Amino acid sequence: MKKLMIISCIALSAVCLNSCTDNFLTVDSASSLLADGTYYNSKAHLTEALVATYDPLKWYDYFYSYESLPFVADIMSEDVMTGGSDENDCLYLHKIANFSALPTSVCSQSWTICYSGINRSNIVLEYINNAADMTDAEKAEYTAEATVMRSWYYTLLWKYWGNIPYYEKNLTTPYLCPQSGHDDVYAKIATTLESIIDANSLPMKSESGSEGHVTKAMAEMLYADVVMYQKDATRYPTALKYMKEIISSAKYDLVSDFSSLWESSGEWCKESIFEINYTSTSGARSWGSPLTSGGTVYPKQIGINSLSGSSDFNGGWGFEPVSESAYTLFDSNDKRRDASILNFATYSVTNGATYSPRYEDTGYFLRKYLPRLSGNSGYTGDADLNYNNNVRLYRYAETLLNAAELLLATSGSTSEAQGYLDQVRTRAGLASITVSIDNILNERHKEFVGEGKRYWDLVRSGKAASVLVASSTTTRKVGWAESKKYLPIPQSEIDASQGTLIQNNY
């Protein structure tokens, strides 16, 4: 159940935001922030700054363009397409999906959002020692949270663009930073996370009422994410150690009913390690003020166009149709299939529902994040922008599959790896299969369909070029190649860099 709601209080350029569980912090106006940093002289003010580091997480779905994290990653896979009204509807997304992105047509707002999060994280780290009313333990925990959040934002930049400006202290005029190579960025992220995790300043799991904060488990999952994507075998033993720490902590477990994960009641359940929080209750988010508090537009975006007669879902705009191949990859008795993907032909038989197909329609829809009836109840802003669907970033099922894969990659216990794989399959209602890297990757495909992980798995496993061919979706005309690993850097950033940024070869 949702306990921590991260709420924006002031505009993008400001850094002091408000958070709530049951109570609200009192927040001074943006004009009271002092340029010399003396504002950050108390625990209350450092708490505001810390909460501000989380706030950009909510902006990816809509920050004057639609760049929802699972959506952008998945349109580069074979599981979903962009959809909408036609190929010019959110053209930048169609270009990304067709491996034809341009510096002038790419998810440029994600670049801005990430660096806003980095800026906010650096503020906490720069001024944490100014708060005389904080204990050393509190300062260590705040430092760890801000550092992990900074690493998370850098990880997204690194996955998308590879060669990026990396800095750990906020820039001053003229705000220029040398471009780091992708391997150097990786090394900084990995080393930083090792230091924070091993300092043991974070709880393995948040206490009830504090869900949404970075935990040690989240940091360890992020570490495994970057190490496995980099294919850094020298760090596999450390990543495996971290996965085993999560497992042995007994703080997390699989829920018995996979379908329950995707309802409001499944948010921050025992399987959840990290989510992006959204709430419809008092959701004030609006088209004129998309950075204020509230819900998400992503469910509306991928909702079924002109839906009528459904007793479960609201309609939407018809983006992100699911490929038929994503549905048929499941065994018919796999409990995850119909909990993950809505087969409208089957659904309409029992519900009498109808809809109007849009571009790239397949008749299959991503049930995990479809807009539920009353899913935006209690909003005060615009209805479409205030759905109550948290984005699940890391789940315990991934911990188990990571551990299984890392065990095989390090010549560890095959029987132990088999046990981890079996746990995931048993929950899905499936029999055991022999553990192998390929079988684990196939299990990940089914377990996390629509969660923004498939594309990255194909790239890191070396399968992207053979799977993501020109015909891998109904409208894809360009296949993946190694040169497509990193998107073109937004042209606006190239222009502003005064020659310090070199464009990626795409």
GIBELBEL-V515559 format. One record per residue. RES is the residue in one small letter. PHI is phi in degrees with one decimal (NA if undefined). PSI is psi in whole degrees, -180 to 180 (999 if undefined). Layout:
res->(RES/RES)
phi->(PHI/PHI)
psi->(PSI/PSI)
//
This chain:
res->(m/k/k/l/m/i/i/s/c/i/a/l/s/a/v/c/l/n/s/c/t/d/n/f/l/t/v/d/s/a/s/s/l/l/a/d/g/t/y/y/n/s/k/a/h/l/t/e/a/l/v/a/t/y/d/p/l/k/w/y/d/y/f/y/s/y/e/s/l/p/f/v/a/d/i/m/s/e/d/v/m/t/g/g/s/d/e/n/d/c/l/y/l/h/k/i/a/n/f/s/a/l/p/t/s/v/c/s/q/s/w/t/i/c/y/s/g/i/n/r/s/n/i/v/l/e/y/i/n/n/a/a/d/m/t/d/a/e/k/a/e/y/t/a/e/a/t/v/m/r/s/w/y/y/t/l/l/w/k/y/w/g/n/i/p/y/y/e/k/n/l/t/t/p/y/l/c/p/q/s/g/h/d/d/v/y/a/k/i/a/t/t/l/e/s/i/i/d/a/n/s/l/p/m/k/s/e/s/g/s/e/g/h/v/t/k/a/m/a/e/m/l/y/a/d/v/v/m/y/q/k/d/a/t/r/y/p/t/a/l/k/y/m/k/e/i/i/s/s/a/k/y/d/l/v/s/d/f/s/s/l/w/e/s/s/g/e/w/c/k/e/s/i/f/e/i/n/y/t/s/t/s/g/a/r/s/w/g/s/p/l/t/s/g/g/t/v/y/p/k/q/i/g/i/n/s/l/s/g/s/s/d/f/n/g/g/w/g/f/e/p/v/s/e/s/a/y/t/l/f/d/s/n/d/k/r/r/d/a/s/i/l/n/f/a/t/y/s/v/t/n/g/a/t/y/s/p/r/y/e/d/t/g/y/f/l/r/k/y/l/p/r/l/s/g/n/s/g/y/t/g/d/a/d/l/n/y/n/n/n/v/r/l/y/r/y/a/e/t/l/l/n/a/a/e/l/l/l/a/t/s/g/s/t/s/e/a/q/g/y/l/d/q/v/r/t/r/a/g/l/a/s/i/t/v/s/i/d/n/i/l/n/e/r/h/k/e/f/v/g/e/g/k/r/y/w/d/l/v/r/s/g/k/a/a/s/v/l/v/a/s/s/t/t/t/r/k/v/g/w/a/e/s/k/k/y/l/p/i/p/q/s/e/i/d/a/s/q/g/t/l/i/q/n/n/y)
phi->(NA/-70.0/-119.5/-113.5/-113.0/-95.2/-124.8/-82.5/-114.2/-138.2/-69.7/-53.9/-74.0/-87.7/-124.9/-107.0/-121.8/-113.9/-128.0/-145.5/-109.7/-106.1/-122.2/-109.5/-76.7/-85.0/-119.9/-71.2/-68.5/-60.1/-67.3/-83.6/-71.6/-96.8/-63.2/-85.5/85.3/-68.8/-60.7/-87.8/-122.2/-148.6/-61.7/-60.0/-74.4/-69.2/-65.1/-58.3/-65.2/-65.5/-60.6/-62.2/-67.3/-83.3/-58.5/-61.4/-54.8/-82.4/-91.3/-61.2/-63.5/-157.9/-133.0/66.7/-157.3/-98.4/-137.4/-51.3/-58.1/-66.2/-64.6/-62.2/-67.5/-73.6/-68.3/-87.8/-93.6/-101.1/-85.5/-138.6/-122.4/-79.7/73.8/85.6/-80.3/-167.8/-71.4/-96.1/-81.5/58.9/-52.5/-60.1/-71.3/-62.7/-68.0/-61.0/-63.9/-99.4/50.8/-133.1/-60.7/-120.7/-55.8/-94.7/-145.1/-152.9/-77.4/-69.8/-67.1/-63.4/-59.0/-64.2/-61.6/-60.3/-71.8/-64.7/-63.2/-65.0/-56.2/-66.8/-63.7/-64.3/-61.9/-59.3/-67.9/-73.5/-112.7/-58.4/-81.1/-80.8/-87.4/-71.7/-94.8/-108.2/-77.3/-61.4/-65.3/-65.3/-62.5/-64.7/-68.7/-62.2/-60.4/-64.9/-60.1/-65.1/-68.5/-66.5/-62.1/-60.5/-64.6/-64.3/-63.3/-65.5/-62.1/-64.4/-58.8/-65.5/-66.5/-73.3/-119.4/70.6/-101.4/-136.2/-67.3/-125.6/-146.0/-114.6/-134.2/-58.7/-75.7/-117.0/-51.6/-91.9/59.8/-117.6/-143.3/-60.5/-83.9/-96.3/-72.7/-60.0/-69.7/-67.5/-62.2/-57.1/-60.3/-68.3/-62.9/-64.1/-63.8/-62.5/-65.7/-57.4/-63.9/-69.4/-62.5/-72.8/-71.0/57.5/-95.5/-110.0/-71.3/-64.6/-143.2/-67.0/-69.8/-56.6/100.5/-119.4/-59.8/113.2/-79.3/-61.6/-121.7/-62.5/-62.3/-63.4/-61.3/-69.1/-66.9/-62.2/-61.9/-61.4/-56.8/-72.0/-66.2/-71.5/-68.4/-75.0/57.9/-90.4/-62.0/-66.0/-105.4/-58.0/-60.0/-68.5/-60.6/-63.7/-58.1/-66.7/-63.4/-68.1/-63.8/-63.3/-63.9/-72.6/-66.8/59.8/-84.8/-129.8/-162.9/-73.3/-77.3/-73.5/-106.8/-57.8/-64.4/-69.3/-59.2/-100.5/-99.9/-57.2/-67.9/-90.3/-71.9/54.9/-79.4/-67.3/-89.1/-79.4/-103.3/-156.1/-136.4/-93.1/-81.4/-132.6/-144.8/-87.2/-61.5/59.2/-66.2/-97.5/-59.8/-144.4/-61.8/-81.5/-144.4/-74.3/-97.3/-80.9/-70.8/144.9/-101.6/-125.1/-92.9/-53.4/-59.6/-63.3/-61.5/-96.1/-65.3/-80.2/-66.3/50.7/-67.1/-138.1/85.1/-88.0/-96.8/-123.4/-129.3/-85.3/-79.5/-157.9/-106.5/76.1/-83.6/57.8/-62.1/-91.4/-66.8/-59.1/-63.2/-69.4/-77.3/-78.7/-69.7/-81.5/-65.3/-63.2/-97.3/-75.6/-64.5/-78.7/-58.1/-81.9/-80.2/-96.8/-128.3/-92.2/-87.2/-66.0/-60.7/-72.2/-61.1/-67.0/-64.6/-89.5/-114.9/68.4/-77.6/-134.8/-155.8/-110.7/-60.6/-118.4/-59.1/65.8/-60.4/-124.7/87.3/-118.6/-135.4/-80.0/-61.6/-50.6/-119.2/-60.0/-70.3/-75.0/-57.2/65.3/-70.4/-118.8/-65.7/90.1/-69.0/-120.1/-96.6/-97.8/-57.8/-65.4/-95.4/-130.6/-85.4/-97.2/-118.6/-66.2/-89.0/-84.1/-95.8/-135.2/-122.2/-61.3/-57.3/-71.0/-56.9/-63.2/-71.7/-60.6/-61.3/-61.6/-65.6/-68.6/-61.1/-66.4/-69.9/-110.2/58.1/-84.0/-68.8/-67.1/-66.9/-67.2/-61.3/-59.5/-63.5/-66.7/-63.4/-62.2/-59.5/-68.4/-70.4/-63.1/-60.8/-79.7/83.1/-114.1/-77.5/-67.9/-127.7/-62.6/-70.0/-157.6/-58.6/-63.2/-67.3/-68.1/-62.9/-64.7/-67.1/-60.1/-56.1/-76.1/-63.5/-112.5/-55.5/79.4/-106.1/78.6/-114.6/-60.9/-60.0/-64.0/-65.0/-65.3/-66.9/-70.0/-85.5/78.1/-97.8/-60.3/-64.9/-87.1/-92.9/-90.7/-82.2/-57.8/-99.6/-71.9/-130.4/-65.1/-119.0/-74.8/-108.3/-121.2/-89.1/-74.2/-140.5/-56.0/-68.1/-90.8/-60.6/-115.0/-68.1/-64.9/-66.6/-52.0/-60.4/-60.5/-74.3/-60.6/-65.0/-79.5/-80.5/54.4/88.8/-84.6/-108.4/-106.8/-66.6/-67.5/-82.1/-121.2)
psi->(144/128/-35/124/125/124/134/135/-27/178/173/-38/-17/165/-2/110/173/144/159/146/-85/-17/160/140/147/126/129/162/161/-31/-17/-8/130/133/-26/2/1/-14/-33/68/13/164/-40/-43/-36/-31/-43/-44/-39/-46/-35/-27/-27/-26/-40/-18/-31/-7/-16/-36/-37/108/64/6/162/110/44/136/-51/-34/-52/-41/-42/-28/-14/-5/-168/4/-32/166/177/-46/-145/-157/-37/-175/-9/-5/109/61/-39/-35/-41/-38/-42/-43/-28/14/43/28/151/155/-27/-1/80/172/69/-27/-29/-36/-48/-43/-45/-45/-26/-43/-38/-45/-47/-38/-42/-31/-45/-47/-32/-34/6/-34/0/-14/102/-18/15/142/165/-37/-40/-43/-39/-40/-43/-42/-44/-45/-48/-37/-42/-41/-42/-42/-35/-46/-41/-34/-43/-45/-43/-41/-43/-47/-15/-66/101/160/130/124/151/1/134/143/155/169/134/22/49/146/137/151/129/146/158/-35/-37/-40/-45/-48/-39/-42/-49/-46/-42/-45/-40/-44/-44/-45/-45/-19/-19/43/-5/146/151/-33/142/147/155/130/-10/15/140/-17/152/138/172/-39/-41/-44/-39/-36/-41/-40/-48/-38/-53/-39/-43/-34/-36/-15/44/90/-26/-22/0/-43/-37/-43/-41/-42/-42/-40/-40/-31/-42/-46/-47/-18/-24/21/-17/158/163/140/153/-33/104/-39/-26/-21/-28/7/166/-34/-18/-4/136/40/-175/-15/-18/129/-40/137/157/122/131/152/141/-28/120/24/112/4/137/167/-33/-14/70/-9/3/180/153/-144/-156/150/-13/-46/-41/-40/-42/3/165/126/133/42/134/141/9/135/7/-34/151/161/176/-153/1/23/162/51/143/137/145/-34/-29/-31/-43/-9/-20/146/150/-25/9/119/-18/-23/-60/-12/-22/-40/131/117/103/-32/-42/-43/-41/-26/-41/-20/-14/19/153/162/170/116/148/-169/135/21/141/-15/3/139/152/94/-32/-42/14/148/117/153/134/15/-12/25/142/2/154/-12/-125/134/-43/-25/6/49/148/57/105/144/121/117/-45/130/157/-29/-36/-34/-47/-44/-34/-47/-43/-46/-43/-33/-46/-38/-20/16/38/-163/117/-37/-35/-44/-41/-41/-40/-43/-42/-35/-43/-42/-36/-42/-33/-4/25/155/165/145/158/130/132/164/-46/-41/-33/-43/-39/-37/-40/-41/-46/-42/-39/20/132/6/11/26/-22/-46/-47/-35/-40/-40/-49/-27/-4/13/-5/-44/-33/-25/-44/58/173/-28/12/-17/168/-24/3/123/-14/131/163/144/166/-32/-14/2/-39/133/157/138/137/134/-33/-35/-38/-45/-37/-14/-9/40/1/-15/133/133/142/147/106/999)
//
